[in-house]
Amino acid sequence: MISQFILPAFSFGLSAAVIPGPLLAYVVNTTLTQGWRKALLIVLAPLITDAPIIILMTFLLGQMPDDALRLIQIAGGALLLAIAWGARNQYQSGVAMNLAADTASRRTHSRRRVLMTGIAMNFLSPGPYLFWASVNGPLLVQAIDISVWHAMAFLFVFYATFLCGLCAWVLLFHQVGRVRVSTLRALILVTMLLLLWFGMRLIADALDLAAYQLPVFGAVLLVLVACEAWKRRYSRT
């Protein structure tokens, strides 16, 4: 049981927690801009959204039509782009730069809104669907064939590892709030770019335009840099 289910569940959970992705980027961005308490709410999102995804993808094993997956990808990409735009506004305005203080800017997004955004992101991201259809799903089916306890052990180890890994990221980046503001702004900028990249990738993959993603991403970066330079020059005059 350990080598067949427990170790794979641990390794898959650890990989899901440490490999950069849309959910991790949103967790880090929320930690930096809204505080660790709200970021921990996002960690709960997979527990809420994954149950229907597991049932759907494990027992259908990838029978979802390609067009349905494309629509999910486009919607998920649009959501990530919207979140990236919000992060850009926070970066430019300098809002919530001091996480050690309980300022009004820290409360700009309600806990419910943060949680619902995390839930929507998980539902609209193709990652969980593909992961449970191709990787975790077949293993879960094998575990169920042996016994319900094997299946429960597999799910427990996977989610314990995955969620604890996300919590570790939250606590790690919470400490960043004690460093210089310039460093914090740079990290928020990085998370904004990650959200922008993943959002564009989802849409590009859905429309079979992956070859154009990098040039378009570079063009968008140039536009953002030009706008920032123009804004700084204008503010000095």
BELSULUR-V981845 format. One record per backbone hydrogen bond with DSSP energy under -0.5 kcal/mol. CO is the residue of the C=O (numbers start at 1). NH is the residue of the N-H. If there is no record, write none. Layout:
co=CO nh=NH
co=CO nh=NH
This chain:
co=1 nh=5
co=1 nh=6
co=2 nh=7
co=5 nh=9
co=6 nh=10
co=7 nh=11
co=8 nh=12
co=9 nh=13
co=10 nh=14
co=11 nh=15
co=12 nh=16
co=13 nh=17
co=14 nh=18
co=15 nh=19
co=21 nh=25
co=22 nh=26
co=23 nh=27
co=24 nh=28
co=25 nh=29
co=26 nh=30
co=27 nh=31
co=28 nh=32
co=29 nh=33
co=30 nh=34
co=30 nh=35
co=31 nh=35
co=35 nh=39
co=36 nh=40
co=37 nh=41
co=38 nh=41
co=38 nh=42
co=39 nh=42
co=39 nh=43
co=40 nh=44
co=41 nh=44
co=42 nh=45
co=44 nh=47
co=44 nh=48
co=45 nh=48
co=45 nh=49
co=46 nh=50
co=49 nh=53
co=50 nh=54
co=51 nh=55
co=52 nh=56
co=53 nh=57
co=54 nh=58
co=55 nh=59
co=56 nh=60
co=57 nh=61
co=65 nh=69
co=66 nh=70
co=67 nh=71
co=68 nh=72
co=69 nh=73
co=70 nh=74
co=71 nh=75
co=72 nh=76
co=73 nh=77
co=74 nh=78
co=75 nh=79
co=76 nh=80
co=77 nh=81
co=78 nh=82
co=79 nh=83
co=80 nh=84
co=81 nh=85
co=82 nh=86
co=83 nh=87
co=84 nh=88
co=85 nh=89
co=86 nh=90
co=87 nh=91
co=88 nh=92
co=89 nh=93
co=90 nh=94
co=90 nh=95
co=94 nh=97
co=97 nh=99
co=98 nh=101
co=101 nh=103
co=103 nh=106
co=104 nh=107
co=105 nh=108
co=108 nh=110
co=110 nh=114
co=111 nh=115
co=112 nh=116
co=113 nh=117
co=114 nh=118
co=115 nh=119
co=116 nh=120
co=117 nh=121
co=118 nh=122
co=119 nh=123
co=120 nh=124
co=121 nh=125
co=124 nh=76
co=125 nh=129
co=126 nh=130
co=127 nh=131
co=128 nh=132
co=129 nh=133
co=130 nh=134
co=131 nh=135
co=131 nh=136
co=131 nh=137
co=135 nh=139
co=136 nh=140
co=137 nh=141
co=138 nh=142
co=139 nh=143
co=140 nh=144
co=141 nh=145
co=142 nh=146
co=143 nh=146
co=143 nh=147
co=147 nh=151
co=148 nh=152
co=149 nh=153
co=150 nh=154
co=151 nh=155
co=152 nh=156
co=153 nh=157
co=154 nh=158
co=155 nh=159
co=156 nh=160
co=157 nh=161
co=158 nh=162
co=159 nh=163
co=160 nh=164
co=161 nh=165
co=162 nh=166
co=163 nh=167
co=164 nh=168
co=165 nh=169
co=166 nh=170
co=167 nh=171
co=168 nh=172
co=169 nh=173
co=170 nh=174
co=171 nh=175
co=172 nh=175
co=174 nh=177
co=175 nh=178
co=176 nh=179
co=180 nh=184
co=181 nh=185
co=182 nh=186
co=183 nh=187
co=184 nh=188
co=185 nh=189
co=186 nh=190
co=187 nh=191
co=188 nh=192
co=189 nh=193
co=190 nh=194
co=191 nh=195
co=192 nh=196
co=193 nh=197
co=194 nh=198
co=195 nh=199
co=196 nh=200
co=197 nh=201
co=198 nh=202
co=199 nh=203
co=200 nh=204
co=201 nh=205
co=202 nh=206
co=203 nh=207
co=204 nh=209
co=205 nh=208
co=209 nh=212
co=210 nh=213
co=210 nh=214
co=212 nh=216
co=213 nh=217
co=214 nh=218
co=215 nh=219
co=216 nh=220
co=217 nh=221
co=218 nh=222
co=219 nh=223
co=220 nh=224
co=221 nh=225
co=222 nh=226
co=223 nh=227
co=224 nh=228
co=225 nh=229
co=226 nh=230
co=227 nh=231
co=228 nh=232
co=229 nh=233
co=230 nh=234
co=231 nh=235
co=232 nh=236
co=233 nh=237
